[in-house]
């Protein structure tokens, strides 16, 4: 029993010593002090003076020297490109459209409904725009008013070309923006 207690004490002492050793307290050193304000004094060695007479420098004429060669081009502008003459343009017929119009095929009921919605939206947009007549508009409100006018004009152009789906969408945008404009007062 006494032998076991001694063995346990030895193991416990070894574990404690290992813990102290690995924790770094035992091996920690104080940091070295930095070298501050170190000035190295070096005295220069000056050779003794000699009394040797120097000869006068030779006289050179500057006009005799050749001019230096030119490096690079004389001008830095790139050469002008050679452009071929444009071919003669064919006259455009008055009945041709500038851009082809692509419109989805729509049933007659949908066209009737789109016409009604377009006209209703444009009427509401115009009514709301008349409410803003004579009022002082700030920059944001002026921008909204310009957008409403643009969408309404585009919707009318789409109506003239027969694209009622596009006209319905554009007039809806004009009507929503006109409501926002009136609500901003």
N, CA, C and O of each residue as an XYZ file, in Angstrom:
740
protein
N       0.820     -1.169      0.000
C       0.000      0.000      0.000
C       0.881      1.256      0.000
O       0.600      2.244     -0.678
N       1.944      1.174      0.779
C       2.849      2.316      0.853
C       3.566      2.465     -0.489
O       3.874      3.585     -0.897
N       3.826      1.403     -1.153
C       4.490      1.432     -2.451
C       3.601      2.082     -3.512
O       4.085      2.797     -4.390
N       2.304      1.825     -3.420
C       1.377      2.412     -4.388
C       1.279      3.931     -4.172
O       1.201      4.684     -5.142
N       1.282      4.384     -2.918
C       1.196      5.818     -2.644
C       2.426      6.521     -3.183
O       2.317      7.613     -3.740
N       3.589      5.918     -3.030
C       4.824      6.532     -3.547
C       4.800      6.590     -5.077
O       5.239      7.574     -5.672
N       4.298      5.557     -5.693
C       4.217      5.525     -7.158
C       3.242      6.602     -7.658
O       3.517      7.289     -8.642
N       2.117      6.737     -6.980
C       1.136      7.754     -7.358
C       1.729      9.149     -7.177
O       1.522     10.025     -8.017
N       2.469      9.360     -6.078
C       3.088     10.663     -5.838
C       4.134     10.973     -6.910
O       4.235     12.108     -7.374
N       4.902      9.971     -7.297
C       5.917     10.184     -8.335
C       5.251     10.545     -9.676
O       5.693     11.464    -10.364
N       4.198      9.822    -10.032
C       3.488     10.104    -11.286
C       2.832     11.493    -11.242
O       2.853     12.233    -12.225
N       2.265     11.821    -10.109
C       1.639     13.130     -9.963
C       2.680     14.243    -10.065
O       2.421     15.274    -10.686
N       3.847     14.046     -9.467
C       4.928     15.021     -9.541
C       5.422     15.152    -10.989
O       5.730     16.257    -11.435
N       5.501     14.033    -11.724
C       5.966     14.056    -13.120
C       4.958     14.802    -14.000
O       5.350     15.586    -14.865
N       3.665     14.560    -13.781
C       2.626     15.232    -14.568
C       2.645     16.738    -14.286
O       2.516     17.539    -15.211
N       2.807     17.130    -13.005
C       2.860     18.559    -12.667
C       4.091     19.214    -13.296
O       3.999     20.319    -13.830
N       5.230     18.547    -13.237
C       6.450     19.093    -13.837
C       6.283     19.239    -15.346
O       6.734     20.230    -15.921
N       5.640     18.265    -15.998
C       5.396     18.348    -17.448
C       4.464     19.493    -17.786
O       4.658     20.178    -18.790
N       3.444     19.709    -16.949
C       2.504     20.803    -17.193
C       3.213     22.147    -17.068
O       2.989     23.042    -17.883
N       4.066     22.298    -16.056
C       4.803     23.543    -15.876
C       5.778     23.728    -17.036
O       5.929     24.839    -17.544
N       6.428     22.672    -17.450
C       7.404     22.750    -18.537
C       6.739     23.143    -19.857
O       7.292     23.957    -20.597
N       5.559     22.582    -20.172
C       4.887     22.878    -21.448
C       4.139     24.204    -21.423
O       3.814     24.738    -22.483
N       3.860     24.747    -20.255
C       3.144     26.020    -20.204
C       4.042     27.182    -20.600
O       3.527     28.246    -20.942
N       5.312     27.030    -20.568
C       6.217     28.058    -21.027
C       6.718     28.974    -19.929
O       7.581     29.810    -20.195
N       6.232     28.862    -18.737
C       6.690     29.748    -17.671
C       8.156     29.503    -17.368
O       8.894     30.440    -17.062
N       8.572     28.286    -17.451
C       9.928     27.935    -17.077
C      10.926     28.430    -18.131
O      12.031     28.854    -17.794
N      10.532     28.375    -19.397
C      11.482     28.731    -20.452
C      11.295     30.151    -20.960
O      12.040     30.565    -21.849
N      10.365     30.901    -20.458
C      10.114     32.248    -20.946
C      11.272     33.154    -20.531
O      11.743     33.108    -19.394
N      11.717     33.974    -21.478
C      12.821     34.871    -21.220
C      12.326     36.307    -21.336
O      11.324     36.579    -21.997
N      13.018     37.195    -20.704
C      12.696     38.611    -20.806
C      13.126     39.103    -22.195
O      14.182     38.698    -22.682
N      12.342     39.954    -22.832
C      12.729     40.418    -24.177
C      13.990     41.270    -24.109
O      14.250     41.973    -23.132
N      14.753     41.178    -25.179
C      15.983     41.964    -25.254
C      15.627     43.423    -25.474
O      14.659     43.728    -26.171
N      16.378     44.300    -24.902
C      16.117     45.721    -25.042
C      16.591     46.175    -26.424
O      17.685     45.819    -26.862
N      15.746     46.973    -27.113
C      16.166     47.417    -28.442
C      17.258     48.478    -28.337
O      17.352     49.213    -27.354
N      18.067     48.528    -29.372
C      19.139     49.511    -29.416
C      18.529     50.806    -29.931
O      18.026     50.868    -31.053
N      18.582     51.836    -29.100
C      17.991     53.112    -29.454
C      19.072     54.177    -29.391
O      19.954     54.147    -28.532
N      18.982     55.123    -30.327
C      19.911     56.256    -30.376
C      21.363     55.796    -30.497
O      22.246     56.326    -29.823
N      21.599     54.830    -31.339
C      22.947     54.342    -31.584
C      23.556     55.222    -32.655
O      23.018     55.325    -33.758
N      24.643     55.838    -32.349
C      25.309     56.712    -33.291
C      26.721     56.184    -33.492
O      27.496     56.031    -32.547
N      27.019     55.917    -34.721
C      28.373     55.462    -35.037
C      29.187     56.680    -35.449
O      28.808     57.417    -36.359
N      30.253     56.871    -34.802
C      31.102     58.015    -35.093
C      32.261     57.503    -35.935
O      33.071     56.688    -35.494
N      32.311     58.008    -37.156
C      33.388     57.608    -38.061
C      34.078     58.900    -38.507
O      33.447     59.802    -39.057
N      35.312     58.961    -38.272
C      36.082     60.124    -38.684
C      36.637     59.854    -40.069
O      37.321     58.852    -40.277
N      36.352     60.734    -41.018
C      36.871     60.495    -42.365
C      38.388     60.700    -42.413
O      38.954     61.541    -41.714
N      39.002     59.911    -43.251
C      40.440     60.053    -43.448
C      40.677     61.011    -44.599
O      40.245     60.762    -45.724
N      41.357     62.091    -44.319
C      41.637     63.081    -45.342
C      43.111     62.916    -45.714
O      44.004     62.998    -44.871
N      43.328     62.681    -47.006
C      44.741     62.512    -47.394
C      45.495     63.848    -47.273
O      44.896     64.917    -47.395
N      46.724     63.780    -47.049
C      47.493     65.028    -46.932
C      47.533     65.758    -48.272
O      47.515     65.125    -49.328
N      47.585     67.060    -48.230
C      47.587     67.882    -49.436
C      48.895     67.721    -50.172
O      49.971     67.645    -49.579
N      48.766     67.671    -51.488
C      49.982     67.576    -52.311
C      50.080     68.851    -53.132
O      49.067     69.426    -53.529
N      51.269     69.272    -53.375
C      51.492     70.498    -54.140
C      51.860     70.130    -55.569
O      53.013     70.258    -55.982
N      50.865     69.671    -56.312
C      51.100     69.313    -57.709
C      50.339     70.332    -58.551
O      49.170     70.608    -58.285
N      50.975     70.869    -59.527
C      50.348     71.849    -60.408
C      49.582     71.102    -61.488
O      50.103     70.193    -62.136
N      48.341     71.505    -61.663
C      47.516     70.883    -62.688
C      47.634     71.671    -63.975
O      47.816     72.888    -63.960
N      47.529     70.963    -65.093
C      47.595     71.622    -66.381
C      46.254     72.273    -66.682
O      45.224     71.838    -66.168
N      46.261     73.297    -67.498
C      45.029     73.969    -67.896
C      44.263     73.058    -68.853
O      44.878     72.327    -69.630
N      42.927     73.091    -68.810
C      42.167     72.234    -69.715
C      42.314     72.723    -71.149
O      42.538     73.911    -71.380
N      42.191     71.820    -72.110
C      42.350     72.236    -73.506
C      41.155     73.070    -73.962
O      40.044     72.899    -73.460
N      41.389     73.976    -74.917
C      40.320     74.801    -75.483
C      39.658     74.017    -76.614
O      40.324     73.585    -77.555
N      38.343     73.837    -76.513
C      37.592     73.143    -77.546
C      36.605     74.103    -78.165
O      35.955     74.882    -77.469
N      36.497     74.042    -79.482
C      35.544     74.879    -80.160
C      34.218     74.114    -80.255
O      34.195     72.950    -80.654
N      33.135     74.767    -79.891
C      31.840     74.101    -79.907
C      31.261     73.967    -81.303
O      30.442     73.078    -81.535
N      31.650     74.806    -82.229
C      31.121     74.753    -83.589
C      31.652     73.559    -84.351
O      31.064     73.178    -85.363
N      32.718     72.964    -83.917
C      33.341     71.863    -84.628
C      32.584     70.554    -84.389
O      32.639     69.653    -85.227
N      31.891     70.437    -83.279
C      31.217     69.182    -82.960
C      30.041     68.953    -83.902
O      29.295     69.888    -84.192
N      29.864     67.723    -84.385
C      28.742     67.451    -85.284
C      27.428     67.415    -84.481
O      27.419     67.111    -83.289
N      26.337     67.730    -85.160
C      25.042     67.704    -84.473
C      24.638     66.246    -84.218
O      24.981     65.365    -85.005
N      23.926     65.994    -83.144
C      23.562     64.611    -82.832
C      22.534     64.087    -83.845
O      21.746     64.865    -84.381
N      22.539     62.793    -84.106
C      21.580     62.241    -85.076
C      20.166     62.298    -84.500
O      19.963     62.240    -83.287
N      19.194     62.415    -85.411
C      17.790     62.486    -84.978
C      17.304     61.079    -84.650
O      17.532     60.133    -85.404
N      16.632     60.963    -83.513
C      16.095     59.682    -83.081
C      14.585     59.760    -83.195
O      13.977     60.678    -82.645
N      13.969     58.830    -83.886
C      12.516     58.798    -83.999
C      12.020     59.634    -85.153
O      12.800     60.309    -85.824
N      10.719     59.590    -85.386
C      10.157     60.340    -86.512
C      10.108     61.835    -86.222
O      10.198     62.264    -85.071
N       9.964     62.613    -87.279
C       9.914     64.065    -87.134
C       8.565     64.531    -86.586
O       8.489     65.580    -85.946
N       7.520     63.777    -86.826
C       6.197     64.142    -86.315
C       5.574     62.919    -85.657
O       5.932     61.786    -85.978
N       4.659     63.141    -84.752
C       4.059     62.059    -83.988
C       2.599     61.821    -84.355
O       1.897     61.120    -83.626
N       2.125     62.378    -85.452
C       0.755     62.168    -85.871
C       0.664     60.890    -86.696
O       1.508     60.655    -87.561
N      -0.337     60.067    -86.446
C      -0.469     58.841    -87.241
C      -0.930     59.199    -88.651
O      -1.564     60.235    -88.854
N      -0.618     58.361    -89.608
C      -1.051     58.658    -90.970
C      -2.569     58.596    -91.062
O      -3.216     57.823    -90.354
N      -3.126     59.415    -91.938
C      -4.578     59.446    -92.100
C      -5.025     58.181    -92.818
O      -4.382     57.736    -93.768
N      -6.149     57.597    -92.350
C      -6.617     56.383    -93.014
C      -7.207     56.714    -94.386
O      -7.770     57.788    -94.598
N      -7.066     55.784    -95.289
C      -7.635     55.939    -96.620
C      -9.034     55.343    -96.593
O      -9.206     54.153    -96.330
N     -10.020     56.167    -96.864
C     -11.407     55.734    -96.815
C     -11.950     55.705    -98.233
O     -11.821     56.666    -98.991
N     -12.561     54.576    -98.570
C     -13.161     54.456    -99.892
C     -14.435     55.288    -99.935
O     -15.084     55.500    -98.911
N     -14.779     55.745   -101.097
C     -15.980     56.552   -101.259
C     -17.211     55.698   -100.967
O     -17.255     54.521   -101.325
N     -18.209     56.294   -100.317
C     -19.432     55.576    -99.978
C     -20.217     55.290   -101.249
O     -20.287     56.139   -102.138
N     -20.811     54.095   -101.347
C     -21.606     53.786   -102.535
C     -22.877     54.633   -102.553
O     -23.359     55.080   -101.513
N     -23.391     54.836   -103.722
C     -24.613     55.633   -103.867
C     -25.771     54.896   -103.202
O     -25.924     53.685   -103.361
N     -26.577     55.639   -102.460
C     -27.688     55.042   -101.734
C     -28.905     54.961   -102.637
O     -29.177     55.847   -103.447
N     -29.622     53.866   -102.464
C     -30.851     53.695   -103.228
C     -31.957     54.517   -102.588
O     -32.010     54.615   -101.362
N     -32.829     55.100   -103.369
C     -33.935     55.848   -102.773
C     -34.884     54.901   -102.053
O     -35.199     53.817   -102.544
N     -35.331     55.331   -100.883
C     -36.223     54.518   -100.062
C     -37.656     54.831   -100.472
O     -38.051     55.995   -100.548
N     -38.421     53.795   -100.732
C     -39.817     53.996   -101.118
C     -40.595     54.528    -99.926
O     -40.306     54.167    -98.785
N     -41.570     55.375   -100.176
C     -42.341     56.011    -99.112
C     -43.265     55.023    -98.422
O     -43.617     55.220    -97.260
N     -43.667     53.951    -99.123
C     -44.611     53.026    -98.511
C     -43.929     51.984    -97.637
O     -44.614     51.235    -96.939
N     -42.598     51.912    -97.653
C     -41.893     50.940    -96.810
C     -41.796     51.449    -95.376
O     -41.614     52.644    -95.143
N     -41.919     50.531    -94.419
C     -41.716     50.877    -93.012
C     -40.232     50.846    -92.714
O     -39.494     50.049    -93.293
N     -39.798     51.701    -91.824
C     -38.389     51.708    -91.451
C     -38.036     50.461    -90.650
O     -36.968     49.880    -90.841
N     -38.918     50.054    -89.765
C     -38.700     48.851    -88.965
C     -39.906     47.937    -89.141
O     -41.043     48.407    -89.189
N     -39.666     46.665    -89.234
C     -40.817     45.770    -89.331
C     -41.541     45.714    -87.989
O     -40.918     45.723    -86.927
N     -42.848     45.657    -88.061
C     -43.653     45.595    -86.849
C     -44.016     44.145    -86.587
O     -44.588     43.468    -87.441
N     -43.677     43.682    -85.405
C     -44.001     42.318    -85.020
C     -45.072     42.394    -83.947
O     -44.836     42.909    -82.855
N     -46.233     41.884    -84.261
C     -47.339     41.922    -83.310
C     -47.868     40.501    -83.138
O     -48.004     39.765    -84.115
N     -48.165     40.117    -81.905
C     -48.693     38.771    -81.693
C     -50.112     38.641    -82.238
O     -50.861     39.615    -82.321
N     -50.454     37.417    -82.605
C     -51.818     37.170    -83.058
C     -52.719     37.173    -81.839
O     -52.468     36.467    -80.863
N     -53.780     37.984    -81.908
C     -54.670     38.144    -80.778
C     -56.090     37.890    -81.254
O     -56.472     38.278    -82.359
N     -56.859     37.236    -80.407
C     -58.256     36.968    -80.741
C     -59.041     38.278    -80.735
O     -58.621     39.257    -80.118
N     -60.177     38.289    -81.421
C     -60.971     39.513    -81.543
C     -61.493     39.984    -80.202
O     -61.588     41.188    -79.965
N     -61.841     39.038    -79.301
C     -62.323     39.460    -77.976
C     -61.209     40.173    -77.208
O     -61.447     41.162    -76.515
N     -60.000     39.653    -77.345
C     -58.872     40.268    -76.650
C     -58.563     41.650    -77.225
O     -58.179     42.559    -76.488
N     -58.728     41.809    -78.533
C     -58.491     43.109    -79.166
C     -59.521     44.119    -78.659
O     -59.175     45.259    -78.346
N     -60.785     43.701    -78.579
C     -61.837     44.599    -78.096
C     -61.557     44.999    -76.653
O     -61.699     46.164    -76.285
N     -61.159     44.025    -75.841
C     -60.858     44.309    -74.440
C     -59.630     45.225    -74.332
O     -59.617     46.140    -73.508
N     -58.599     44.989    -75.155
C     -57.394     45.819    -75.120
C     -57.718     47.250    -75.543
O     -57.185     48.202    -74.973
N     -58.602     47.406    -76.555
C     -59.003     48.753    -76.981
C     -59.686     49.497    -75.839
O     -59.388     50.660    -75.570
N     -60.613     48.800    -75.169
C     -61.353     49.435    -74.078
C     -60.409     49.830    -72.941
O     -60.493     50.943    -72.420
N     -59.509     48.915    -72.554
C     -58.569     49.208    -71.460
C     -57.625     50.344    -71.838
O     -57.321     51.200    -71.007
N     -57.162     50.356    -73.079
C     -56.251     51.406    -73.533
C     -56.921     52.767    -73.447
O     -56.355     53.714    -72.900
N     -58.121     52.860    -73.987
C     -58.841     54.144    -73.956
C     -59.138     54.578    -72.528
O     -59.027     55.760    -72.202
N     -59.522     53.615    -71.660
C     -59.807     53.931    -70.254
C     -58.540     54.441    -69.550
O     -58.583     55.447    -68.842
N     -57.415     53.743    -69.749
C     -56.158     54.140    -69.106
C     -55.698     55.511    -69.589
O     -55.227     56.327    -68.797
N     -55.835     55.763    -70.894
C     -55.427     57.067    -71.417
C     -56.314     58.186    -70.878
O     -55.827     59.281    -70.596
N     -57.615     57.919    -70.734
C     -58.516     58.927    -70.166
C     -58.139     59.251    -68.728
O     -58.112     60.419    -68.338
N     -57.846     58.209    -67.930
C     -57.452     58.433    -66.532
C     -56.126     59.198    -66.456
O     -55.967     60.095    -65.628
N     -55.187     58.841    -67.316
C     -53.889     59.523    -67.309
C     -54.062     60.996    -67.664
O     -53.466     61.864    -67.026
N     -54.879     61.282    -68.685
C     -55.116     62.680    -69.073
C     -55.843     63.447    -67.970
O     -55.549     64.616    -67.720
N     -56.788     62.782    -67.317
C     -57.520     63.427    -66.214
C     -56.562     63.781    -65.082
O     -56.615     64.886    -64.541
N     -55.687     62.843    -64.725
C     -54.719     63.109    -63.653
C     -53.708     64.182    -64.058
O     -53.266     64.966    -63.219
N     -53.343     64.218    -65.339
C     -52.405     65.250    -65.791
C     -53.054     66.630    -65.768
O     -52.372     67.623    -65.518
N     -54.378     66.711    -66.028
C     -55.041     68.014    -65.953
C     -55.110     68.510    -64.512
O     -55.183     69.717    -64.280
N     -55.088     67.591    -63.538
C     -55.075     68.005    -62.133
C     -53.761     68.685    -61.757
O     -53.709     69.468    -60.809
N     -52.709     68.383    -62.500
C     -51.400     68.982    -62.186
C     -51.173     70.290    -62.911
O     -50.175     70.966    -62.658
N     -52.088     70.674    -63.822
C     -51.935     71.919    -64.575
C     -51.932     73.112    -63.618
O     -52.759     73.181    -62.708
N     -51.021     74.036    -63.818
C     -50.960     75.258    -63.028
C     -50.255     75.093    -61.692
O     -50.137     76.065    -60.946
N     -49.785     73.908    -61.369
C     -49.062     73.699    -60.108
C     -47.561     73.742    -60.365
O     -47.085     73.428    -61.456
N     -46.843     74.133    -59.341
C     -45.383     74.171    -59.405
C     -44.870     72.749    -59.156
O     -45.158     72.159    -58.114
N     -44.115     72.201    -60.107
C     -43.591     70.838    -60.005
C     -42.105     70.878    -59.650
O     -41.347     71.693    -60.175
N     -41.709     69.981    -58.748
C     -40.280     69.876    -58.468
C     -39.648     68.959    -59.528
O     -40.338     68.507    -60.441
N     -38.357     68.685    -59.413
C     -37.641     67.930    -60.446
C     -38.198     66.510    -60.589
O     -38.348     66.021    -61.709
N     -38.504     65.847    -59.481
C     -39.026     64.482    -59.526
C     -40.403     64.454    -60.164
O     -40.705     63.575    -60.971
N     -41.236     65.416    -59.802
C     -42.579     65.465    -60.360
C     -42.531     65.813    -61.853
O     -43.317     65.284    -62.639
N     -41.635     66.678    -62.232
C     -41.483     67.022    -63.647
C     -41.030     65.808    -64.454
O     -41.485     65.601    -65.578
N     -40.134     65.007    -63.878
C     -39.676     63.783    -64.539
C     -40.841     62.805    -64.712
O     -40.996     62.203    -65.774
N     -41.657     62.648    -63.667
C     -42.830     61.766    -63.772
C     -43.792     62.263    -64.846
O     -44.335     61.464    -65.609
N     -44.005     63.568    -64.910
C     -44.916     64.121    -65.913
C     -44.394     63.862    -67.325
O     -45.171     63.536    -68.222
N     -43.102     64.002    -67.522
C     -42.511     63.725    -68.836
C     -42.664     62.254    -69.206
O     -42.946     61.928    -70.359
N     -42.479     61.368    -68.234
C     -42.640     59.938    -68.503
C     -44.088     59.607    -68.849
O     -44.342     58.797    -69.740
N     -45.034     60.226    -68.155
C     -46.455     59.989    -68.456
C     -46.758     60.419    -69.883
O     -47.420     59.692    -70.624
N     -46.279     61.596    -70.272
C     -46.518     62.075    -71.639
C     -45.882     61.148    -72.669
O     -46.473     60.878    -73.715
N     -44.679     60.661    -72.377
C     -43.991     59.756    -73.301
C     -44.732     58.441    -73.472
O     -44.905     57.968    -74.595
N     -45.179     57.838    -72.352
C     -45.917     56.578    -72.446
C     -47.255     56.778    -73.160
O     -47.676     55.917    -73.933
N     -47.920     57.898    -72.909
C     -49.204     58.153    -73.565
C     -49.004     58.334    -75.069
O     -49.790     57.813    -75.861
N     -47.960     59.068    -75.474
C     -47.694     59.245    -76.902
C     -47.342     57.919    -77.568
O     -47.788     57.645    -78.683
N     -46.545     57.095    -76.889
C     -46.187     55.790    -77.440
C     -47.411     54.898    -77.554
O     -47.531     54.136    -78.514
N     -48.323     54.978    -76.591
C     -49.554     54.186    -76.649
C     -50.402     54.622    -77.833
O     -50.982     53.778    -78.516
N     -50.484     55.922    -78.088
C     -51.261     56.419    -79.231
C     -50.642     55.967    -80.552
O     -51.360     55.626    -81.492
N     -49.298     55.966    -80.624
C     -48.633     55.472    -81.836
C     -48.933     53.993    -82.056
O     -49.171     53.570    -83.187
N     -48.924     53.207    -80.982
C     -49.238     51.782    -81.094
C     -50.691     51.579    -81.518
O     -50.997     50.647    -82.261
N     -51.588     52.451    -81.046
C     -52.992     52.353    -81.458
C     -53.121     52.607    -82.954
O     -53.874     51.912    -83.636
N     -52.391     53.598    -83.474
C     -52.454     53.911    -84.906
C     -51.924     52.768    -85.753
O     -52.424     52.516    -86.849
N     -50.897     52.065    -85.238
C     -50.331     50.956    -86.009
C     -51.121     49.662    -85.832
O     -50.853     48.673    -86.515
N     -52.101     49.662    -84.912
C     -52.949     48.488    -84.729
C     -52.419     47.487    -83.715
O     -52.974     46.395    -83.588
N     -51.376     47.824    -83.001
C     -50.820     46.926    -81.970
C     -51.489     47.267    -80.638
O     -50.969     48.052    -79.845
N     -52.649     46.660    -80.415
C     -53.457     47.010    -79.239
C     -52.881     46.448    -77.950
O     -53.097     47.024    -76.884
N     -52.156     45.343    -78.017
C     -51.549     44.775    -76.801
C     -50.466     45.725    -76.278
O     -50.399     46.016    -75.084
N     -49.630     46.195    -77.192
C     -48.579     47.144    -76.801
C     -49.196     48.448    -76.299
O     -48.729     49.030    -75.320
N     -50.261     48.905    -76.987
C     -50.927     50.140    -76.573
C     -51.512     49.991    -75.174
O     -51.445     50.924    -74.374
N     -52.084     48.827    -74.869
C     -52.657     48.585    -73.539
C     -51.571     48.645    -72.464
O     -51.771     49.239    -71.405
N     -50.432     48.033    -72.740
C     -49.331     48.015    -71.759
C     -48.801     49.426    -71.523
O     -48.600     49.837    -70.380
N     -48.579     50.160    -72.604
C     -48.028     51.514    -72.473
C     -49.011     52.462    -71.792
O     -48.613     53.295    -70.978
N     -50.297     52.334    -72.127
C     -51.283     53.216    -71.488
C     -51.430     52.878    -70.007
O     -51.671     53.766    -69.190
N     -51.287     51.598    -69.657
C     -51.310     51.209    -68.241
C     -50.167     51.845    -67.468
O     -50.354     52.305    -66.341
N     -48.967     51.873    -68.077
C     -47.820     52.515    -67.426
C     -48.057     54.014    -67.259
O     -47.734     54.590    -66.220
N     -48.625     54.639    -68.294
C     -48.908     56.074    -68.212
C     -49.910     56.361    -67.104
O     -49.762     57.338    -66.370
N     -50.924     55.521    -66.980
C     -51.960     55.729    -65.964
C     -51.390     55.562    -64.556
O     -51.712     56.351    -63.668
N     -50.548     54.547    -64.337
C     -49.953     54.317    -63.011
C     -49.045     55.479    -62.621
O     -49.095     55.953    -61.486
N     -48.217     55.940    -63.555
C     -47.320     57.056    -63.246
C     -48.093     58.347    -63.007
O     -47.690     59.164    -62.178
N     -49.191     58.540    -63.721
C     -50.009     59.736    -63.506
C     -50.635     59.705    -62.112
O     -50.735     60.742    -61.458
N     -51.054     58.526    -61.654
C     -51.588     58.409    -60.289
C     -50.508     58.728    -59.262
O     -50.779     59.400    -58.267
N     -49.299     58.256    -59.491
C     -48.192     58.560    -58.574
C     -47.904     60.061    -58.544
O     -47.599     60.629    -57.495
N     -48.008     60.690    -59.718
C     -47.754     62.118    -59.789
C     -48.786     62.896    -58.987
O     -48.426     63.822    -58.260
N     -50.063     62.541    -59.105
C     -51.113     63.235    -58.377
C     -50.972     62.969    -56.870
O     -51.224     63.857    -56.056
N     -50.571     61.751    -56.506
C     -50.411     61.410    -55.099
C     -49.220     62.128    -54.463
O     -49.160     62.249    -53.239
N     -48.290     62.597    -55.259
C     -47.105     63.263    -54.693
C     -47.390     64.700    -54.256
O     -46.526     65.329    -53.646
N     -48.582     65.239    -54.553
C     -48.926     66.605    -54.124
C     -49.449     66.631    -52.725
O     -49.784     67.698    -52.211
